């Protein structure tokens, strides 16, 4: 089931608001050549990400964003649009991170997030673990990256 947004604003979201099976889409973030190069020079200095001329001769036929840059852009959208700003506690990690298609300067990215499961902690019943399938899409509706994210979120109501 797809919804345009949560029933409560981002600053009021708690564990109970992340319902399994519900999908949300948010975006967008523009991919610029300057940011692709700057990120890669600092964090992933491979010529396919840092040198437009060399990248044009390479396997991708042009400059592409580092997958880690793509993940960072997705995280920006997750943190500012989907994830609670007040009840989020921490993330124990991600599973199944996949870079499916190259991301290029000029692309516009958005996220599609489907809550897979939401389980209240037995040992700490004031919080729960939300698992979500996260897809990053470009302006052509192509999935360029996917992952399963996990986040611990404080509960609004005490355990029954």
Backbone as CSV, one residue per row, in Angstrom:
resi,resn,N_x,N_y,N_z,CA_x,CA_y,CA_z,C_x,C_y,C_z
1,UNK,0.846,-1.168,0.000,0.000,0.000,0.000,0.896,1.236,0.000
2,UNK,0.636,2.128,-0.916,1.433,3.344,-1.038,0.671,4.527,-0.458
3,UNK,1.389,5.359,0.283,0.803,6.559,0.859,1.680,7.740,0.507
4,UNK,1.076,8.934,0.463,1.860,10.115,0.113,2.713,10.569,1.289
5,UNK,2.220,10.401,2.520,3.028,10.752,3.686,2.375,10.166,4.932
6,UNK,3.118,10.200,6.012,2.627,9.705,7.289,1.459,10.574,7.765
7,UNK,0.653,10.017,8.669,-0.462,10.773,9.248,0.030,11.811,10.248
8,UNK,1.237,11.616,10.769,1.814,12.561,11.736,3.070,13.181,11.133
9,UNK,3.392,14.413,11.546,4.601,15.053,11.019,5.870,14.353,11.502
10,UNK,6.961,14.588,10.802,8.232,13.915,11.052,8.686,14.063,12.502
11,UNK,8.415,15.193,13.126,8.865,15.404,14.510,7.986,14.683,15.532
12,UNK,6.849,14.134,15.120,5.960,13.398,16.030,5.937,11.896,15.754
13,UNK,6.709,11.436,14.805,6.688,10.007,14.468,7.386,9.177,15.538
14,UNK,6.767,8.020,15.791,7.307,7.045,16.729,7.203,5.661,16.097
15,UNK,7.689,4.699,16.807,7.705,3.317,16.319,6.353,2.897,15.747
16,UNK,5.273,3.230,16.438,3.937,2.786,16.020,3.511,3.332,14.659
17,UNK,4.150,4.389,14.198,3.775,5.008,12.921,4.368,4.300,11.710
18,UNK,5.313,3.402,11.936,5.973,2.679,10.845,5.285,1.335,10.675
19,UNK,4.304,1.307,9.781,3.418,0.158,9.608,3.937,-0.745,8.486
20,UNK,4.135,-2.036,8.785,4.600,-2.960,7.744,3.668,-2.959,6.534
21,UNK,4.290,-2.974,5.356,3.549,-3.016,4.103,3.262,-1.664,3.491
22,UNK,3.499,-0.593,4.231,3.214,0.747,3.715,4.467,1.300,3.022
23,UNK,4.261,1.927,1.879,5.342,2.488,1.067,5.174,3.995,0.948
24,UNK,6.312,4.696,1.051,6.344,6.142,0.876,7.406,6.488,-0.163
25,UNK,7.176,7.550,-0.914,8.180,8.060,-1.854,8.482,9.508,-1.527
26,UNK,9.789,9.814,-1.542,10.237,11.174,-1.285,11.373,11.516,-2.235
27,UNK,11.497,12.758,-2.566,12.614,13.226,-3.370,12.401,14.695,-3.621
28,UNK,13.266,15.284,-4.292,14.388,14.699,-4.998,15.684,15.402,-4.611
29,UNK,16.774,14.796,-5.048,18.075,15.405,-4.872,18.770,15.397,-6.235
30,UNK,19.319,16.533,-6.610,20.003,16.660,-7.898,21.442,16.195,-7.760
31,UNK,21.898,15.472,-8.758,23.282,15.006,-8.796,24.061,15.963,-9.696
32,UNK,25.081,16.609,-9.128,25.874,17.544,-9.917,27.285,17.011,-10.123
33,UNK,27.900,17.399,-11.229,29.261,16.967,-11.525,30.234,17.425,-10.449
34,UNK,30.098,18.656,-10.007,31.004,19.171,-8.974,30.930,18.335,-7.697
35,UNK,29.716,17.975,-7.271,29.574,17.170,-6.055,30.070,15.751,-6.255
36,UNK,29.824,15.168,-7.421,30.331,13.816,-7.716,31.848,13.792,-7.574
37,UNK,32.495,14.751,-8.187,33.960,14.810,-8.167,34.478,15.113,-6.760
38,UNK,33.880,16.085,-6.084,34.341,16.462,-4.741,34.208,15.296,-3.763
39,UNK,33.068,14.609,-3.786,32.875,13.470,-2.896,33.920,12.398,-3.194
40,UNK,34.075,12.079,-4.473,35.000,11.009,-4.848,36.447,11.359,-4.528
41,UNK,36.840,12.580,-4.761,38.226,12.973,-4.428,38.512,12.742,-2.953
42,UNK,37.506,12.981,-2.134,37.708,12.832,-0.691,37.533,11.391,-0.215
43,UNK,36.572,10.662,-0.766,36.199,9.371,-0.190,36.332,8.157,-1.103
44,UNK,36.365,8.332,-2.410,36.403,7.189,-3.333,37.160,7.590,-4.596
45,UNK,38.472,7.856,-4.466,39.239,8.450,-5.567,39.570,7.483,-6.704
46,UNK,38.554,7.108,-7.445,38.736,6.310,-8.653,38.396,7.205,-9.844
47,UNK,39.107,7.016,-10.941,38.944,7.935,-12.075,37.531,7.946,-12.656
48,UNK,36.781,6.876,-12.520,35.400,6.874,-13.029,34.532,7.875,-12.276
49,UNK,35.025,8.307,-11.079,34.300,9.270,-10.259,34.959,10.647,-10.227
50,UNK,36.244,10.737,-10.581,36.985,11.988,-10.375,37.472,12.676,-11.643
51,UNK,37.551,11.947,-12.747,38.163,12.482,-13.962,37.233,12.284,-15.154
52,UNK,36.501,13.330,-15.556,35.552,13.175,-16.660,36.175,12.632,-17.946
53,UNK,37.382,13.046,-18.292,38.019,12.571,-19.532,38.348,11.087,-19.433
54,UNK,38.959,10.677,-18.343,39.273,9.260,-18.160,37.994,8.431,-18.062
55,UNK,36.981,8.964,-17.375,35.719,8.248,-17.241,35.041,8.050,-18.597
56,UNK,35.184,9.014,-19.497,34.589,8.897,-20.835,35.186,7.726,-21.608
57,UNK,36.430,7.400,-21.331,37.095,6.270,-22.003,36.871,4.946,-21.259
58,UNK,36.275,5.008,-20.097,36.124,3.832,-19.251,34.878,3.022,-19.544
59,UNK,34.653,2.042,-18.694,33.567,1.071,-18.869,32.179,1.688,-18.846
60,UNK,32.015,2.836,-18.187,30.692,3.438,-18.071,30.440,4.550,-19.074
61,UNK,31.450,4.890,-19.881,31.283,5.890,-20.920,31.070,7.296,-20.404
62,UNK,31.453,7.547,-19.186,31.316,8.882,-18.614,31.414,8.837,-17.111
63,UNK,31.430,10.003,-16.532,31.548,10.158,-15.092,30.335,9.564,-14.382
64,UNK,30.593,8.811,-13.322,29.506,8.274,-12.496,29.794,8.578,-11.032
65,UNK,28.734,8.686,-10.259,28.867,8.922,-8.820,29.328,7.648,-8.135
66,UNK,30.131,7.818,-7.109,30.479,6.704,-6.243,29.194,6.121,-5.653
67,UNK,29.147,4.821,-5.494,28.000,4.210,-4.826,27.820,4.746,-3.420
68,UNK,28.956,5.056,-2.766,28.872,5.613,-1.416,28.269,7.020,-1.436
69,UNK,28.504,7.759,-2.494,27.886,9.073,-2.651,26.377,8.902,-2.846
70,UNK,25.996,7.923,-3.657,24.579,7.633,-3.870,23.919,7.283,-2.544
71,UNK,24.593,6.452,-1.752,24.055,6.083,-0.436,23.915,7.313,0.460
72,UNK,24.888,8.215,0.404,24.832,9.430,1.221,23.676,10.335,0.787
73,UNK,23.455,10.457,-0.522,22.330,11.271,-0.996,21.007,10.651,-0.568
74,UNK,20.923,9.317,-0.642,19.712,8.633,-0.183,19.506,8.856,1.311
75,UNK,20.595,8.794,2.072,20.488,8.994,3.518,19.967,10.381,3.851
76,UNK,20.365,11.361,3.050,19.840,12.712,3.267,18.313,12.719,3.145
77,UNK,17.798,12.069,2.111,16.346,12.019,1.923,15.677,11.217,3.028
78,UNK,16.282,10.112,3.434,15.731,9.292,4.512,15.652,10.112,5.797
79,UNK,16.750,10.776,6.142,16.821,11.510,7.405,15.938,12.748,7.437
80,UNK,15.721,13.378,6.304,14.954,14.624,6.294,13.484,14.448,5.929
81,UNK,13.103,13.268,5.437,11.724,13.081,4.977,11.016,11.888,5.621
82,UNK,11.715,10.787,5.857,11.070,9.548,6.298,11.315,9.240,7.768
83,UNK,12.509,9.402,8.226,12.899,9.004,9.580,12.468,10.047,10.607
84,UNK,11.913,9.590,11.699,11.528,10.493,12.778,12.708,11.359,13.205
85,UNK,12.433,12.601,13.518,13.511,13.486,13.972,13.643,13.500,15.485
86,UNK,12.699,12.886,16.197,12.743,12.929,17.662,12.818,11.567,18.335
87,UNK,12.353,10.517,17.700,12.291,9.215,18.371,13.299,8.207,17.831
88,UNK,14.071,8.592,16.829,15.084,7.690,16.300,16.222,7.526,17.301
89,UNK,16.666,6.309,17.511,17.714,6.039,18.492,19.051,5.705,17.836
90,UNK,19.045,4.781,16.911,20.281,4.369,16.238,19.929,3.344,15.172
91,UNK,20.892,3.076,14.313,20.726,2.023,13.318,21.776,0.953,13.545
92,UNK,21.354,-0.300,13.634,22.337,-1.368,13.747,22.974,-1.731,12.405
93,UNK,22.542,-1.086,11.315,23.178,-1.321,10.028,22.195,-1.477,8.890
94,UNK,22.739,-1.890,7.759,21.942,-2.168,6.570,22.323,-3.550,6.045
95,UNK,21.409,-4.156,5.350,21.648,-5.439,4.699,21.410,-5.272,3.209
96,UNK,22.036,-6.119,2.453,21.761,-6.254,1.016,21.878,-4.941,0.244
97,UNK,22.905,-4.161,0.530,23.144,-2.930,-0.229,23.563,-3.308,-1.644
98,UNK,22.846,-2.757,-2.628,23.131,-3.064,-4.032,23.169,-1.770,-4.845
99,UNK,24.222,-1.630,-5.642,24.306,-0.536,-6.607,23.950,-1.141,-7.949
100,UNK,22.798,-0.800,-8.463,22.205,-1.502,-9.601,22.506,-0.832,-10.929
101,UNK,22.440,0.484,-10.967,22.716,1.241,-12.192,23.590,2.437,-11.835
102,UNK,24.402,2.872,-12.775,25.225,4.060,-12.501,24.366,5.307,-12.293
103,UNK,24.849,6.153,-11.406,24.232,7.460,-11.163,25.156,8.496,-11.781
104,UNK,24.584,9.388,-12.581,25.388,10.336,-13.354,25.021,11.783,-13.018
105,UNK,25.948,12.689,-13.236,25.598,14.108,-13.116,24.375,14.413,-13.986
106,UNK,23.470,15.188,-13.446,22.228,15.499,-14.152,21.063,14.638,-13.691
107,UNK,21.346,13.535,-13.023,20.262,12.694,-12.507,19.560,13.398,-11.354
108,UNK,18.302,13.045,-11.175,17.494,13.486,-10.033,17.082,12.217,-9.300
109,UNK,17.450,12.120,-8.046,17.178,10.909,-7.281,16.044,11.117,-6.287
110,UNK,15.306,10.054,-6.044,14.288,10.035,-5.011,14.326,8.664,-4.339
111,UNK,13.662,8.546,-3.210,13.633,7.270,-2.512,12.215,6.722,-2.452
112,UNK,12.145,5.402,-2.422,10.890,4.693,-2.166,11.189,3.754,-0.996
113,UNK,10.456,3.934,0.102,10.730,3.188,1.319,9.490,2.388,1.708
114,UNK,9.656,1.072,1.824,8.574,0.195,2.249,8.947,-0.424,3.588
115,UNK,8.107,-0.219,4.585,8.353,-0.847,5.879,8.087,-2.341,5.734
116,UNK,9.108,-3.130,6.024,9.025,-4.591,5.907,8.528,-5.193,7.210
117,UNK,9.090,-4.734,8.332,8.668,-5.249,9.635,8.905,-4.193,10.698
118,UNK,8.144,-4.304,11.771,8.286,-3.422,12.924,8.044,-4.288,14.159
119,UNK,9.099,-4.545,14.899,9.001,-5.431,16.056,9.472,-4.709,17.315
120,UNK,8.606,-4.695,18.309,8.963,-4.087,19.589,10.007,-4.966,20.272
121,UNK,10.966,-4.328,20.890,12.023,-5.043,21.602,11.455,-5.725,22.840
122,UNK,11.853,-6.978,23.066,11.425,-7.674,24.284,12.268,-7.241,25.488
123,UNK,13.552,-6.975,25.223,14.441,-6.614,26.325,14.340,-5.135,26.704
124,UNK,13.960,-4.297,25.735,13.795,-2.858,25.984,12.477,-2.429,25.342
125,UNK,11.355,-2.661,26.016,10.037,-2.454,25.402,9.661,-1.001,25.133
126,UNK,10.560,-0.063,25.429,10.293,1.341,25.098,10.688,1.676,23.672
127,UNK,11.164,0.664,22.931,11.631,0.887,21.561,11.335,-0.334,20.690
128,UNK,11.477,-0.125,19.383,11.279,-1.226,18.454,12.239,-1.114,17.285
129,UNK,12.384,-2.213,16.569,13.253,-2.261,15.390,12.388,-2.242,14.138
130,UNK,12.626,-1.251,13.290,11.917,-1.129,12.017,12.880,-1.516,10.907
131,UNK,12.466,-2.462,10.076,13.239,-2.856,8.887,12.481,-2.356,7.664
132,UNK,13.228,-1.742,6.751,12.603,-1.170,5.559,13.395,-1.515,4.321
133,UNK,12.675,-1.752,3.241,13.288,-1.933,1.935,13.336,-0.562,1.288
134,UNK,14.549,-0.107,1.000,14.759,1.241,0.476,15.280,1.144,-0.947
135,UNK,14.601,1.817,-1.856,15.052,1.889,-3.246,15.346,3.340,-3.577
136,UNK,16.406,3.554,-4.320,16.744,4.872,-4.844,16.450,4.825,-6.330
137,UNK,15.656,5.770,-6.810,15.251,5.806,-8.210,15.734,7.087,-8.859
138,UNK,15.993,7.001,-10.170,16.358,8.207,-10.916,15.117,8.777,-11.595
139,UNK,15.318,9.814,-12.373,14.214,10.509,-13.040,13.530,9.655,-14.101
140,UNK,14.122,8.545,-14.486,13.507,7.625,-15.451,12.805,6.462,-14.755
141,UNK,12.631,6.572,-13.448,12.011,5.529,-12.618,12.824,4.240,-12.587
142,UNK,14.111,4.331,-12.849,14.993,3.166,-12.762,15.550,3.075,-11.341
143,UNK,15.528,1.883,-10.784,16.125,1.676,-9.473,17.637,1.655,-9.663
144,UNK,18.327,2.568,-8.979,19.788,2.663,-9.104,20.501,2.066,-7.896
145,UNK,19.795,1.964,-6.772,20.370,1.397,-5.560,19.246,0.849,-4.709
146,UNK,19.547,-0.204,-3.946,18.566,-0.709,-2.981,19.302,-1.231,-1.752
147,UNK,18.566,-1.284,-0.657,19.123,-1.832,0.581,17.987,-2.093,1.552
148,UNK,18.284,-2.882,2.550,17.368,-3.085,3.655,17.963,-2.337,4.843
149,UNK,17.253,-1.323,5.289,17.717,-0.514,6.408,17.042,-0.940,7.696
150,UNK,17.752,-0.752,8.783,17.216,-1.059,10.106,17.414,0.154,10.994
151,UNK,16.409,0.445,11.817,16.526,1.570,12.742,15.748,1.256,14.018
152,UNK,16.348,1.609,15.129,15.672,1.508,16.422,14.942,2.822,16.674
153,UNK,13.652,2.718,17.007,12.816,3.898,17.196,12.062,3.776,18.519
154,UNK,12.037,4.857,19.254,11.328,4.912,20.539,9.825,4.774,20.308
155,UNK,9.164,4.059,21.201,7.717,3.870,21.132,6.984,5.060,21.741
156,UNK,5.816,5.331,21.221,4.966,6.398,21.752,4.251,5.907,23.005
157,UNK,3.793,4.659,22.958,3.028,4.101,24.071,3.817,3.002,24.759
158,UNK,3.565,2.806,26.070,4.261,1.734,26.783,3.830,0.368,26.262
159,UNK,4.677,-0.607,26.515,4.361,-1.977,26.084,3.082,-2.453,26.760
160,UNK,2.275,-3.217,26.031,1.009,-3.729,26.616,1.277,-4.731,27.722
